[in-house]
């Protein structure tokens, strides 16, 4: 009986330690992060090549202010990478990728600001 109990405890500890997706990944589908979080993530992961305003173009990075890509296309590129850009699917959650993609639309003047108002690209202020 002790052997069986020990086996079950070890089995469940192993399942918990190595088990499926984390809680944040499971809830990713329904979670929508604010555009302000997308801006923060952009400043951490994207600004080095795309620049603060999306126009830098380092390492062949596209000009985000001139992009005509759909939100879905943007999420695909962020997730899978393109050219020398790395794939962020294992770095960011789906909700974070969505927030960054929505923020890049703000840079092009085609998205919503963190306050939910439509923004024009010339109204963005960067320090």
C-alpha positions as CSV (number, residue, x, y, z in Angstrom):
1,X,0.0,0.0,0.0
2,X,2.8,2.4,0.8
3,X,4.5,1.6,-2.5
4,X,1.3,2.4,-4.4
5,X,0.8,5.6,-2.4
6,X,4.4,6.7,-3.1
7,X,4.0,5.9,-6.8
8,X,0.8,8.0,-7.0
9,X,2.4,10.9,-5.2
10,X,5.5,10.8,-7.5
11,X,3.2,10.4,-10.5
12,X,1.1,13.5,-9.7
13,X,4.2,15.6,-8.8
14,X,5.7,14.7,-12.2
15,X,2.5,15.5,-14.0
16,X,2.3,18.9,-12.2
17,X,6.0,19.7,-12.8
18,X,6.1,18.7,-16.4
19,X,2.4,19.0,-17.3
20,X,0.6,21.1,-19.9
21,X,0.5,24.8,-20.5
22,X,0.9,27.3,-17.7
23,X,-2.2,29.1,-16.4
24,X,-1.2,32.3,-18.4
25,X,-1.1,30.2,-21.6
26,X,-4.4,28.5,-21.0
27,X,-6.2,31.8,-20.4
28,X,-4.5,33.5,-23.4
29,X,-7.3,33.0,-25.9
30,X,-9.9,35.1,-24.1
31,X,-7.5,37.6,-22.5
32,X,-7.1,41.0,-24.2
33,X,-4.3,43.2,-22.9
34,X,-4.5,47.0,-23.2
35,X,-2.6,48.8,-26.0
36,X,-0.5,50.4,-23.3
37,X,0.9,47.0,-22.5
38,X,1.7,46.5,-26.2
39,X,3.6,49.7,-26.1
40,X,5.6,48.6,-23.1
41,X,6.4,45.2,-24.7
42,X,7.3,47.0,-28.0
43,X,9.8,49.2,-26.1
44,X,11.4,46.1,-24.6
45,X,11.5,43.8,-27.6
46,X,11.1,45.9,-30.8
47,X,12.4,49.4,-30.4
48,X,16.0,48.3,-31.0
49,X,15.3,47.6,-34.7
50,X,12.1,49.5,-35.4
51,X,12.8,52.5,-33.3
52,X,10.6,54.4,-30.9
53,X,8.4,55.7,-33.6
54,X,8.5,52.6,-35.9
55,X,10.7,54.2,-38.6
56,X,14.3,53.2,-37.7
57,X,14.7,50.2,-40.1
58,X,17.7,48.7,-38.5
59,X,18.5,45.1,-39.7
60,X,16.0,45.5,-42.5
61,X,13.1,46.2,-40.1
62,X,10.1,47.5,-41.9
63,X,8.8,51.0,-41.4
64,X,5.8,50.4,-39.2
65,X,4.3,53.8,-39.9
66,X,3.9,52.9,-43.6
67,X,2.7,49.4,-43.1
68,X,-0.6,48.3,-44.6
69,X,-0.6,44.9,-43.0
70,X,-3.7,43.7,-41.2
71,X,-3.7,42.9,-37.5
72,X,-3.7,39.2,-38.3
73,X,-0.6,39.6,-40.6
74,X,1.2,41.6,-37.9
75,X,0.5,39.0,-35.3
76,X,1.8,36.3,-37.7
77,X,5.1,38.1,-38.3
78,X,5.6,38.8,-34.6
79,X,4.8,35.2,-33.7
80,X,6.8,33.5,-36.5
81,X,9.5,36.1,-37.3
82,X,10.6,37.3,-40.7
83,X,14.0,37.8,-42.3
84,X,16.4,38.5,-39.4
85,X,13.5,39.1,-36.9
86,X,13.2,36.4,-34.4
87,X,10.0,34.5,-33.7
88,X,8.3,35.7,-30.4
89,X,5.8,32.8,-30.1
90,X,8.0,31.2,-27.3
91,X,8.9,34.6,-25.7
92,X,5.5,36.4,-25.6
93,X,2.0,35.0,-24.9
94,X,-0.7,35.2,-27.6
95,X,-2.3,38.1,-25.7
96,X,1.0,39.9,-25.5
97,X,1.6,39.4,-29.3
98,X,-1.9,40.7,-29.9
99,X,-1.2,43.8,-27.8
100,X,2.1,44.5,-29.6
101,X,0.4,44.1,-33.0
102,X,-2.4,46.5,-32.0
103,X,0.3,49.0,-30.8
104,X,2.1,48.8,-34.1
105,X,-1.2,49.8,-35.8
106,X,-1.2,52.9,-33.5
107,X,2.2,53.7,-34.9
108,X,0.8,53.6,-38.4
109,X,-2.2,55.8,-37.4
110,X,-4.6,53.0,-38.0
111,X,-5.1,51.7,-34.5
112,X,-6.6,52.8,-31.2
113,X,-4.7,54.5,-28.5
114,X,-4.6,53.1,-24.9
115,X,-7.5,55.4,-24.2
116,X,-9.6,53.7,-26.9
117,X,-9.6,56.8,-29.2
118,X,-8.5,56.6,-32.8
119,X,-5.1,58.2,-33.1
120,X,-3.3,59.8,-36.1
121,X,0.4,59.1,-36.4
122,X,1.2,62.8,-36.2
123,X,-0.4,63.0,-32.7
124,X,2.0,60.5,-31.1
125,X,4.5,62.0,-28.8
126,X,7.7,60.2,-28.0
127,X,10.4,61.3,-25.6
